């Protein structure tokens, strides 16, 4: 009888889902379909940094970003958003506090193993620090970070990126009063980039040299030289440099295919006009300011007219984009309204009731099964922890006896002479006994410092002498076991349990606990 009812309900559901008035292909949502990704945050940080930070935080929670990568994105948002003053105000910070935060995060990231072991990651972090130093008018730090970037880029074989940062070195030298050296560096960079990117020589002479990356680097180098000329009062030389930028942009607009290189700096086709308009307006501003300083009124007025046309064109494009977006939204709403009407007509009251009852029964049965499994899982976890603690107590007694015997014969144990397994067991016992893992800053470097061992020796002890891949895995396991005890024996809040167990972030604790035990901390406590 029950089988017949289920078949009857399934038939009705099939009819219901087939009467929506739409023809579409159902797709299962994939993990990468979430909006909480690094790419989503970097698409909006320029004009909506608060939203970008929210996306980054959510990406950490759903597991799309590691903690240190999230910090790198936060530093980029703090330092490079174009709404800096407004951002400081929204965050209730003092002026420039975001730049101080970006600098602190960047300097901390440079000490991470994941950054030190990757030239690409070093480049990302150093770019943030160099950009921040320039905006803080810290010319010494700007010079230092730019020089480091040159070395890192050349280490990757990225000569254009190295030249881009050579221009930053030249500008920083000029700001430090080393005018001759700085201008020579800037002129050298411009000459080298111009040989690759300038449009006037025949294309066949350069093969594939007409690349966007070189074009963009040349524009930046010209801007840096213009900035130096303006600061030193050499305004007469600003006009030809700015006109060179305009000429490059005109050629790029007419022949974008000649510059296509697929690098991450190249804007997509739908944003190419925005790129051209942005740098063209800057170049025209440079020209207008130069003519104003030179007292050439007619040329100044003509430049302002060109600027006005650029602004009008930008506003027109913005209004057109908004209109198209509203039009698509209206069409989507109309289609959804029709679909809802068709679905409403197709649903019968009896079918809805049967579906509801079946769904409720399914949910009840499913929850019952899940609860039973969770209770069994919690019991296994508790037993495993007790057995592990008992085993460690017995092992520590045996180890202590062995250590006392050895020390009575030969003195203090030489950790460097121990095998990987023996060294791991010694470190494991000492760390657990003294609960060193409760310190949020306790990591591989802390182990090295405390026991006077090299990073390679410690890594070998854990990777070869234990079931753990790294020190971080072992420390995380200790913290999770400690958290289990607190969850069962105290009424502490989840966030307090995380902090008391050595986790610096509650989000990281929740993620690691779920991954380790297939239960959230709250679910574990309830069972």
N, C-alpha and C positions, 0 to 999 in steps of 0.2 A: 504493500500500500504506500509506504513512504517513498519507494523508488518511483512509483507512478506520479506522486505529487512533485518530486524533484524534477522529473522529466517535463511535466506540465509547466512548471514555473520556468524552466530553462527555455522552453519553446516561446513562452510569452516574452521573456527577456530578449531573445533573439529577434522577435518581431519588433519590440520596442526600439532596439538599437538600430534597426534597419529603416526606421521611419523618421529620421531626423531631417530629411531634406538635403543632406550633404553627401558628397562623394569624396572620401578622403582615405588616406592610408594611416592606420594607427601605428605609432612607433613607441617602443618602450623608452622611457627616459633614461639617459645615460648619466653617469656621475659628472662628466664634463659639461653637461647641459646646464648646470647651475650657473647663476649669474655671479656667484661669489668666487671670482677668479682674479689672478693678478692682472690679466689683460683687461678685464672690466674696470678694475680700479684705475689702471693707467690711462684709460680712455676718457676719464672724467676729472682726473686730479688737477688738470690745468685750470679749470674754471669752477670746479666744485670739490675742493679738497676735503671738506667734512664728509661728504658722501663717499669719497674714495677711501677714507680711513675706515668708515663703517664697512665697506666691502672687504677691505683687508682683514679686519677683525673677524668678520663672518667666514672668510675663506680659511682662517686658522681653525675656527670651530668645526667646520665641515671637513677639515683635513686636506684642503687644496693647497695650503701653504704651510711650510715649516715656520717655526718661531723666528729663526734668524733671517729667512727670506722676507717675512712680514716686516721685520725691523728695517730691512733694506728699503722696502717699498715705502714705509713710513718716512724714512729719512729723505727719500726722493720727493715725496709729497710736501714735506716741510720746506725743503730748500727750493723747489723749482715751480711751485704753483704760481700763477700770474696774479693771484688775488691775495698776495702776502699780507698786506695791512688788514684787509677785511677778515682774513683767516685768523690773524692774531686776536682781532676784536671778538670774533665768534667764539674762540676758545678761551676768552677772558685772560689772555696772556699779555705781558708787556711787549712793547714794540721790539721786534727782532728775536723774540724768545724761540720762535720756530727754527730760526737759523742756528741758535745755540743747541737746540735739541737735535737737529740734523747733524751737526758737528760731533756731538757726544756719541750718537748712535754710530756714525761712520767710523770714528776712531776705535770704538769697541769692536765693530765688525772686522776690522783689519787684523784683530788678534784671533779670530775664529779659525779653526783648522780648515773648514770648508772654503773659506776665502783665501787663506794662505796657500792652499794646495791648488788653486785655480786662477790662472792669469785673467781669465774672462771675468770672474767674480771680483778680482782685485781692481780691474778696470772700472767696473760699475761703481764700486765703493769710492775709488779715488776720484771719479768724475763728480760724484756728489760732494765730496770734500773740497775739490777745487772750485766748483760752482759756489759753494757756501762761502769759502774764503773770499772769493771775488766780490760777492754781495756784502760781505762784512768789512770790505776795504782792508782786509788783512793781506797785504801784498806779499809778505814773507811766506805765509802759509800757501797762498795762491801759487807762488813760484815753486815751492817745495813739492806740492801735490802735482803740479803740471809736469815737473821734471820726472817725478815717479811714473806718471802716466806715459810719458814718452818711452821710458824703458820698458814698461809693461806691454805697450802696444807693439814695440819692435820685437819683444820677446815672442809675440804671437804672429809676427810677420805682417802686421797691419800697418803698412807704411803711411797710408793716407791718414789713419787715425793718429799716428805719431806726429805727422806734420800739423794736423789740427791742433795738437797740444803744444807743438813747438811755437805756434802763434801765441798761445796763452803764455808761454814762457817769455816770449819777446815783450808782450804787453806788460807782464808783471815786472820785468826788468826796468822798463821805462817808468813805471810807477815808483820804483825804488830809486830813481835818479840815475840809473845806468843807461842813459838815453842812447848813446852811440851803439852799445852792444845790443840793446833791445830792438832798435830800428833795423840793425843789420840782420838780426834773427827774423824779424817780420818780413823784410824784403826778400830774404832767401826762401822763406816758406811760400810767399806769394808767387815768386818766380817758378818754383818747382810745381806748385799746384796749377798755375796758369798754363804751363807746358802740357798738362794732361787734360784740363777741362775747358780752356778757352775756345770758343767756337769757330774762330776765323780760319785757322789752317785747314786744308782739305781733310776730310774725314778719313780717307784711305791712308793718310800718312801716319795716323795714330792707331789704326786698327780698332780695338775695343777700349781705347783710352777715354772716350767720351762717356764718363760714368757719373751718376748723380752724386755719389759719395765725394768725389773730388770737387764737383761744382759746389756742394754745400760747404765743404771745408774751406774753399777759396772765398766764398761769401763771408764766412765767419772771420777769416784772416783779414780781409779787407775792412770789416767792421772794427776789428781790434786796432788796426792802423788808424782808421778814422777817429776812433776814440782818443788815441794818443795825440794825433794832430790837433784835435779840438782842445784837449787839455793843455797843450803847450802853445796855443794861440796861432798855429799854422793853418788858419782856416782856408787860405787860398788853395792848398793842396787837397782839401777835403772834396771839392766838387768833382775833379776827375776820378777820384777813387769811388765816390758814390755813383757816378754815371757808369762806371765799369760794372757795378752791381746791377744796375738797371739793364744794361746791355746783356749781361749773362742771363737775367731772368726773362728778357724778351726772347732770346734764342731758345731757352728751355721751354717757354710757352709754345713756340712755333714748332719745335722738334723734340717733343718729350721722349720719343722712341730712341733718339740718339743717346739719351742720358740714362736710359733704363738699365739698372744693374741688380735689382732685387734685394738690395741691402735694406736693413731695418730702418734706415734714416729716410729712404725714399717714400714720399706720401703716396697713398693710393690715388687712383685716377679721380675719384670724387672729391678729394681734398687737395688736389694739385693747385687749383685756383686760390685756395686759402693760403697755401704756402707762398705762392708768388706774390699775392696781394700783401701779405704780412711783411716780407722783406722789401718789396717795392716801396711801401709806405715809410719804412724806416729809412731807406735810401733817400727818398724825396724829402723827408724831414731833415736829414743831414744837409742836403743841398740848400733847403730853405734857410736853415740856421746859418750856413756859411754866407749866403747872399745877404742875409740880414746884417751879419757882422761886417761884411765888406761894403755895406751901404748901396748895393745894387738893387734898387727898388723894383725895377721892371722885371728882372729875372726872379726876384723873390715872389712877386705877385703871380707870375706864370707858374712857378712851382707850387704855390698854394692852390691854384686852380686845379693842377693835376692831383694834388692830395685830396681836394674836395671831390673830384670825380671818383677817386679810389674809394672814398668813404661812402659815396652814394651807391656805387656798384656793390659794395659789401652789404649795405643795408638792403638793397634790392634782392640780392641772393639769399639773405637771411629771411626776408619776408616770403620769398618764393618757397624756400625749404619748409617754413612753418605752414604755409598753405598746403603743400603736398602732404605733409605729415597729418594735418587735420583732415584732409580729403581721404587719405588711407584709413584713418581712424573712423571716420564716418561710414565708409564702405564696410569696414569690419563690423561695426556696431549694427548696421542694417542686416548684414548676413547672419550675425549671431541672433538678432531679434527674430528673423524668419525661422531660423533653426529651432529656437525655443518654442515658437508657436506650433511648429509641426510636431515637436516632441510632446508638447502638452496635449495636443489632440490625440496622439497615439496611445497615451498612457490611460489605462482603464483603472478604476478604483480597486477592483478585486485583484488585479495583477499587482498593483502597488502594495496592497496589504500583504499578499503572499510573499512578495519579494522582501518586504520589510521583516516579516516573521522569519523567513529563511536566513536573511542576513544577520538578524539578531542572534539566531541559534548558532550560526557559523562563528560569529564574533565571540559568543559565550564559550563555545567549545574550543575555539582557538586560544582564547585567553586562559582557559582552564589548563590546556596542554602546556602553554608557555609558562604558567605559574608553577605547574608541577616540575617542569624541566628546570626552571630557575631555582626552585627550592633544592632540587637534587644537586644542581651545580654549586649553589652556595655551600651545601653540606660537604661536597667534595673539596671545595676551596678551603673551608675551615679545617677539614681533616688533613689536607695537604700541608697547610701552614703549621698545624700542631706537630705533625710528623717531622717536618723540616726543622722546626725549633728544637724538638727533642734530639734529632740526629745531630744538629749543630752543637747542642750542649754536650752530648757524649763525645763528639769529635774534638771539641775544644778541650775537654778534660784530658783526652788522650794526647792531644797536641801539646797541652801545657806540661804534661808529664814528660813527653818526649823532649820538649824544649828545655825543661829544667835539667834533664839528664845530660843533654848536649851541652848546655851552658856550664854545667859543673865540670865538664871535661875540657871544653875548648872555648869557653867564654861566650860573647855575644854572637848571635846568628848572623852570618854574612849573607844578606839577601841576594847579592849579586851572584853568589855561587849556587843558589838554589835552582832546581829545574823549573820549567814553566809551570808544571802542575803544583809543585811544592810552593812556589812563590805565590801562585793564585790562592792556594789554600791559606797561606799566611795572611795575605792581604784581605781575603774574604772574612777570616775570623776576626781580624783586628777592626776592620770597618764595621762589621755587624756588632761586635762587642761594644765598641765605643760609639756606635750609632753616628758615624761621621756623615752618613748619607742624608741626615736631617738638615744639613747645611745646604741651602739652595745653590751655593756657589761651588759645591764639591763636585769636581769633574776629574778628567784624566790629568790635567795639569796640577790639580791639588794633590793627587796621588803621587805624582812625580816629585813635587816639592816636599811632601811630608816624609816620604820614605827614601829620598835622595836617589831616585831611579830615573833612567832616561825614558822618554816617551815610547821609544821602540821596545824597550824591555818590558814596560807595563803593558803595551799593546800585545806583545807576544804572550805574556802570562795569561791574559784573558782570552785571546783568540785561540791559542794552542793548548792552554792548560785548563780550560773550562768549557762549558756548553754555551758561554756567552760570546757574542761577536766582538764586544767592546766594553770598555769601562762604563759607558753611558747606559748600555743595556743592563748591566749588573746593578748599577745605582738605581735605575728606574724600577727594577724588580724589588729591590729592598724597600724602596719608598712605597710601592704599591702594597706590599705585605704589611708594612707598618700601618698604612691607611686602612686596610681591612680590619686590623685589631681595633683601631679607633672608631671605625664605623659601627662595630659590634658592641663595644664596651663603653662608649660615651654618647652624649647627645649633642656633640659639636656640630656646627653647621658644615656643609660640604666644603665651602671655601676655607673654613678654619682647619678642617681635616687636611685639605690640600697643603695649606701653609705649614701645618705642624708636621707633615710628612716630608717636607723638603721641596715641594713644588713651588716655583715662583709664580705660576699662573694657574688659576682654577680651570681655565679652558684646556690647558695642557693636561692637567690631572684627569679631567673627565674623558678626554680623548684616549689617553694611555690606559686608563682603567677599563674603558669599554673594549679597547683592542685586546687587552690582556685576558679579561675574564668574560667577555661577551655580555656584560651587564653594566648598567650605569651604577655609580655609587649609591644613588637613591634606591634603585631596585635591589641592590645587594643588602642595603640596610633593612629594607622591608621584609626580606625573606627570613 
